[in-house]
Amino acid sequence: MKKCWLFVALVLCAFQLFSQDAPAPIYNEERDAMKQIASAVETASAEGKYVLCQVGGNWCPWCLRFAQFAQTDSIVNQLITDNFVYIHVNWSKNNKNPEAMRYLGNPARFGFPVFVILDEKGNPIHIQNSAYLEEGKGYCREKVADFLKNWTPAAVHTLK
């Protein structure tokens, strides 16, 4: 009898794991990336921020993982909110946004997700390979926070 209940419990656990909803899409394949970038630059300029472009697609588990991490990690979320206009620029088989990719410095060469920092005028000033921010099956708070802190407007302007 114990074996029967154990089997039922295992089946229910497996059903629960496989029945969970997929993460909500964060990339819009229909969006004109150049318009999206222009709008973000306009907002960033008005707010004294930079633009943080996360380039990737809904097909990329690491892209979705970072978006979730950026939303739920309080330190990372605060750094982004205070210093950046954060956008998700789509790259997918259906819409590779070639004009935007050229504008952003062809960041796809680093894999996905890849981050591009734009200054308040829309100039790409840094491309970040996300592999350096990973830890295990997720992202490292310290590495991500260091990356963000090093590319805030205040940090960059102290170098000028």
Secondary structure, DSSP 8 states (H G I E B T S, - for coil): -HHHHHHHHHHHHHHHHHHS--------TTS-HHHHHHHHHHHHHHHT-EEEEEEE-TT-HHHHHHHHHHHH-HHHHHHHHHHEEEEEEE--SS---HHHHHHTT-GGGG-SSEEEEE-TTS-EEEEEEGGGGEETTEE-HHHHHHHHHHTSHHHHHTT-
